[in-house]
């Protein structure tokens, strides 16, 4: 086997297709297929399940993926050490919705200014998906709004976020502003984020601290997309709990009303997620340094 074959295999796994891997590698699809087939012949097993919809890894494929990514990471470190810029690879970052949409763009701008020849791919998913990408080495680093797996990952806070109840900007909700949120929230229609979302997990923990059983709420919709949630709230579908980062523009414009959660607050950390046993590239370390420099972790507490 050789590194070209392993790289083709890894790209097929990441893209879930041979054609997608071919586009990323600037190779023909038959060439990518031949590389993977050669690996399968040499190892004596099937690595990729092929179907008309997508390519998925077999159990043996998942096992090889872990080793292959490590070998490619070593190759990248060698290239970077000796200044082989023509061999630059794409830095893959998996991030849940809030950091992907509201924190990373600023870091990307600084990174682009300092390292204009580097390439970055942001994989927007939920917190559970971001952790999965890091653990399976489909992303070098991740960002989540909650802590899900403390056994295998390192979570490093990079931003202190605040959650608040968000409602339509109507007279009804203005009249509730002076009342304890716990007294009226259980009687309102609720819009929740999807399962696996860091915001949802932190919302449920927050409600329990407020003495509200999440299971007792009248959940009228479960929505994945932040923009859809905001428009649904503005249209009167229900109320929600949301990061202040996500709703800052609408709150300033008066189209949505924010109800802070008082002195105890709905605070949670946005975390950098790392696999401690994974050899990260210098590019990944540079991006991490920029994020820490901008947000400073404890500086936002």
C-alpha positions as CSV (number, residue, x, y, z in Angstrom):
1,X,0.0,0.0,0.0
2,X,1.1,3.6,-0.4
3,X,0.0,7.0,0.8
4,X,-1.9,7.9,-2.4
5,X,-4.1,4.8,-1.9
6,X,-4.7,5.7,1.7
7,X,-5.5,9.3,0.9
8,X,-8.0,8.2,-1.7
9,X,-9.6,5.9,0.8
10,X,-9.8,8.6,3.4
11,X,-11.4,11.1,1.0
12,X,-14.0,8.5,-0.1
13,X,-14.8,8.0,3.6
14,X,-15.1,11.7,4.2
15,X,-17.2,12.5,1.1
16,X,-19.2,9.3,1.3
17,X,-18.7,9.0,-2.5
18,X,-16.0,8.1,-5.0
19,X,-17.0,11.1,-7.2
20,X,-16.7,13.5,-4.3
21,X,-13.3,12.2,-3.4
22,X,-12.2,12.5,-7.0
23,X,-13.2,16.1,-7.1
24,X,-11.3,16.9,-3.9
25,X,-8.1,15.1,-5.1
26,X,-8.3,16.4,-8.7
27,X,-8.3,12.8,-10.0
28,X,-10.6,10.8,-12.1
29,X,-13.2,8.6,-10.4
30,X,-11.8,5.4,-11.9
31,X,-8.4,6.3,-10.5
32,X,-9.9,6.8,-7.0
33,X,-11.8,3.5,-7.3
34,X,-8.6,1.7,-8.4
35,X,-6.7,3.0,-5.4
36,X,-9.3,1.8,-3.0
37,X,-9.7,-1.6,-4.8
38,X,-5.9,-2.1,-4.6
39,X,-6.0,-1.5,-0.8
40,X,-8.9,-4.0,-0.5
41,X,-7.0,-6.6,-2.5
42,X,-3.8,-6.1,-0.4
43,X,-5.6,-6.3,2.9
44,X,-7.9,-9.1,1.8
45,X,-11.2,-7.4,3.0
46,X,-13.9,-5.1,1.8
47,X,-13.3,-1.5,3.1
48,X,-16.1,0.4,1.5
49,X,-19.8,-0.6,0.9
50,X,-20.7,0.7,-2.5
51,X,-24.3,1.6,-3.4
52,X,-26.0,4.0,-5.8
53,X,-26.7,6.5,-3.0
54,X,-23.4,6.7,-1.1
55,X,-20.2,4.9,-0.1
56,X,-20.0,3.9,3.6
57,X,-17.2,2.2,5.5
58,X,-17.3,-1.4,6.7
59,X,-16.1,-2.3,10.1
60,X,-12.7,-3.1,8.6
61,X,-12.9,0.3,6.8
62,X,-13.4,2.1,10.1
63,X,-10.4,0.4,11.6
64,X,-8.2,1.3,8.7
65,X,-9.5,4.9,8.7
66,X,-8.0,5.5,12.1
67,X,-4.5,4.4,11.0
68,X,-4.7,6.0,7.6
69,X,-5.5,9.4,9.0
70,X,-2.6,9.2,11.4
71,X,-0.2,8.4,8.5
72,X,-1.6,11.2,6.4
73,X,-1.2,13.6,9.4
74,X,2.5,12.6,9.7
75,X,2.9,13.2,6.0
76,X,1.4,16.7,6.4
77,X,3.7,17.5,9.3
78,X,6.7,16.5,7.2
79,X,5.5,18.6,4.3
80,X,5.0,21.6,6.5
81,X,8.3,21.2,8.3
82,X,10.2,21.3,5.0
83,X,8.1,24.0,3.4
84,X,6.4,22.0,0.7
85,X,3.6,24.5,0.2
86,X,2.5,22.9,-3.0
87,X,1.3,19.9,-1.0
88,X,-1.0,21.8,1.4
89,X,-4.1,19.9,2.5
90,X,-7.4,21.1,3.7
91,X,-7.9,21.7,7.4
92,X,-11.2,20.2,8.4
93,X,-13.1,21.7,11.3
94,X,-16.4,20.2,12.6
95,X,-18.6,22.7,14.5
96,X,-22.0,22.9,15.9
97,X,-24.4,25.6,14.7
98,X,-23.6,28.5,17.1
99,X,-19.8,28.4,16.8
100,X,-20.0,27.6,13.1
101,X,-22.2,30.6,12.3
102,X,-21.3,33.2,14.9
103,X,-17.8,32.6,16.2
104,X,-15.7,30.9,13.5
105,X,-16.2,33.5,10.7
106,X,-14.1,36.1,12.6
107,X,-11.4,33.5,13.2
108,X,-11.5,32.5,9.6
109,X,-11.0,36.1,8.5
110,X,-7.8,36.4,10.6
111,X,-6.6,33.0,9.5
112,X,-7.1,33.9,5.8
113,X,-5.2,37.1,6.3
114,X,-2.2,35.3,7.9
115,X,-2.2,32.2,5.8
116,X,-3.7,33.0,2.4
117,X,-2.6,29.8,0.8
118,X,-4.2,27.5,3.3
119,X,-7.6,25.9,2.8
120,X,-10.3,25.2,5.4
121,X,-13.4,23.1,5.3
122,X,-16.1,23.8,7.9
123,X,-18.4,20.9,8.6
124,X,-21.5,22.3,10.3
125,X,-23.3,19.7,12.3
126,X,-24.7,19.4,15.8
127,X,-22.5,19.0,18.9
128,X,-22.8,15.2,18.8
129,X,-21.8,15.2,15.2
130,X,-18.8,17.4,15.8
131,X,-17.5,15.1,18.6
132,X,-18.0,12.1,16.3
133,X,-16.0,13.8,13.5
134,X,-13.1,14.5,15.9
135,X,-13.1,11.0,17.3
136,X,-13.2,9.4,13.9
137,X,-10.6,11.8,12.6
138,X,-12.8,13.2,9.9
139,X,-11.9,16.6,11.4
140,X,-8.8,17.7,13.1
141,X,-10.6,20.0,15.6
142,X,-14.1,20.6,16.6
143,X,-16.3,23.2,18.4
144,X,-19.4,22.4,20.5
145,X,-21.8,24.1,22.8
146,X,-21.8,21.4,25.4
147,X,-19.7,18.5,26.8
148,X,-20.8,15.1,25.5
149,X,-17.9,12.7,25.7
150,X,-15.3,13.5,28.4
151,X,-13.6,10.1,28.3
152,X,-12.1,10.3,24.9
153,X,-12.0,14.0,24.0
154,X,-10.5,17.1,25.6
155,X,-12.8,20.1,25.9
156,X,-11.2,23.5,26.2
157,X,-13.6,26.5,26.8
158,X,-13.0,29.3,24.2
159,X,-16.1,31.4,24.7
160,X,-18.6,32.0,27.5
161,X,-22.0,32.0,25.8
162,X,-25.3,33.1,27.3
163,X,-28.7,31.4,26.7
164,X,-31.9,33.4,27.1
165,X,-35.6,32.9,26.4
166,X,-36.6,34.4,23.1
167,X,-40.2,35.4,22.3
168,X,-42.2,37.4,19.8
169,X,-42.0,41.1,20.3
170,X,-45.6,41.4,21.2
171,X,-47.5,43.2,24.0
172,X,-48.2,39.8,25.7
173,X,-44.5,39.0,26.1
174,X,-43.6,42.6,27.1
175,X,-46.1,42.3,29.9
176,X,-44.3,39.2,31.2
177,X,-40.9,40.9,31.3
178,X,-41.2,41.7,35.1
179,X,-42.4,38.2,36.0
180,X,-40.3,35.2,36.9
181,X,-39.7,33.2,33.8
182,X,-40.3,29.9,35.6
183,X,-43.8,31.1,36.3
184,X,-44.9,31.5,32.7
185,X,-42.6,29.5,30.5
186,X,-44.3,26.1,31.2
187,X,-47.6,27.5,29.9
188,X,-46.2,28.7,26.5
189,X,-45.7,26.7,23.3
190,X,-42.1,25.8,23.0
191,X,-39.8,25.4,20.0
192,X,-36.8,23.1,20.7
193,X,-33.6,22.4,18.8
194,X,-33.0,18.9,17.5
195,X,-31.6,15.9,19.5
196,X,-27.8,16.1,19.6
197,X,-27.7,19.9,19.7
198,X,-25.6,21.4,22.4
199,X,-28.1,24.2,22.8
200,X,-30.9,21.7,23.4
201,X,-28.9,19.7,26.0
202,X,-27.9,22.9,27.8
203,X,-31.5,24.2,27.6
204,X,-32.8,21.0,29.3
205,X,-30.2,21.3,32.0
206,X,-31.1,25.0,32.5
207,X,-34.8,24.2,32.7
208,X,-34.1,21.6,35.4
209,X,-32.1,24.1,37.4
210,X,-35.1,26.5,37.2
211,X,-37.4,23.7,38.6
212,X,-39.1,23.0,35.2
213,X,-39.4,19.5,33.9
214,X,-38.5,19.6,30.2
215,X,-40.9,16.7,29.6
216,X,-43.8,18.7,30.9
217,X,-43.4,21.5,28.3
218,X,-45.7,21.9,25.4
219,X,-43.2,21.4,22.5
220,X,-44.9,22.4,19.3
221,X,-41.9,22.0,17.0
222,X,-38.4,20.6,16.9
223,X,-36.3,22.5,14.4
224,X,-32.7,22.1,13.4
225,X,-32.0,25.4,11.6
226,X,-31.4,28.5,13.8
227,X,-32.9,30.9,11.2
228,X,-36.0,28.8,10.8
229,X,-36.4,28.9,14.6
230,X,-36.1,32.7,14.7
231,X,-38.6,33.2,12.0
232,X,-41.0,30.7,13.6
233,X,-40.8,32.6,16.9
234,X,-41.3,36.0,15.2
235,X,-44.4,34.5,13.5
236,X,-45.9,33.5,16.8
237,X,-45.4,29.7,16.5
238,X,-43.8,29.5,20.0
239,X,-41.0,30.6,22.2
240,X,-37.5,29.1,22.5
241,X,-34.2,29.2,24.4
242,X,-31.4,30.5,22.2
243,X,-27.8,31.7,22.3
244,X,-27.6,35.5,22.5
245,X,-25.0,35.3,19.8
246,X,-27.7,33.9,17.4
247,X,-30.4,36.5,18.2
248,X,-28.3,39.7,18.7
249,X,-29.4,41.2,15.3
250,X,-33.1,40.5,15.8
251,X,-33.1,41.8,19.4
252,X,-31.4,45.0,18.4
253,X,-33.9,45.5,15.6
254,X,-36.8,44.8,17.9
255,X,-38.2,41.9,15.9
256,X,-37.7,39.4,18.7
257,X,-37.7,39.9,22.5
258,X,-35.0,38.5,24.7
259,X,-35.8,37.6,28.3
260,X,-32.5,37.2,30.3
261,X,-32.3,34.5,32.9
262,X,-31.2,36.6,35.8
263,X,-28.1,36.6,37.9
264,X,-27.6,32.8,37.8
265,X,-27.9,33.1,34.0
266,X,-28.1,30.5,31.3
267,X,-24.3,30.4,30.8
268,X,-22.5,27.7,28.9
269,X,-19.1,27.3,27.4
270,X,-18.4,27.0,23.7
271,X,-15.7,24.4,23.6
272,X,-12.7,23.5,21.4
273,X,-12.8,19.7,21.1
274,X,-9.6,17.8,20.6
275,X,-8.5,14.1,20.4
276,X,-5.5,14.0,22.7
277,X,-4.1,11.0,20.9
278,X,-4.2,12.6,17.4
279,X,-1.3,14.2,15.8
280,X,-2.5,17.6,14.6
281,X,-1.0,19.5,11.7
282,X,0.8,22.8,12.2
283,X,-2.1,24.4,10.3
284,X,-4.6,23.1,12.9
285,X,-2.4,24.4,15.7
286,X,-2.2,27.8,14.0
287,X,-6.0,28.0,13.7
288,X,-6.4,27.0,17.4
289,X,-4.0,29.8,18.4
290,X,-6.0,32.4,16.5
291,X,-9.3,31.3,18.1
292,X,-7.7,31.5,21.5
293,X,-6.2,34.9,20.7
294,X,-9.5,36.3,19.6
295,X,-11.8,34.9,22.3
296,X,-9.4,34.1,25.1
297,X,-11.6,31.5,26.8
298,X,-11.7,32.7,30.4
299,X,-11.7,36.4,29.2
300,X,-15.4,36.0,28.4
301,X,-16.4,34.4,31.6
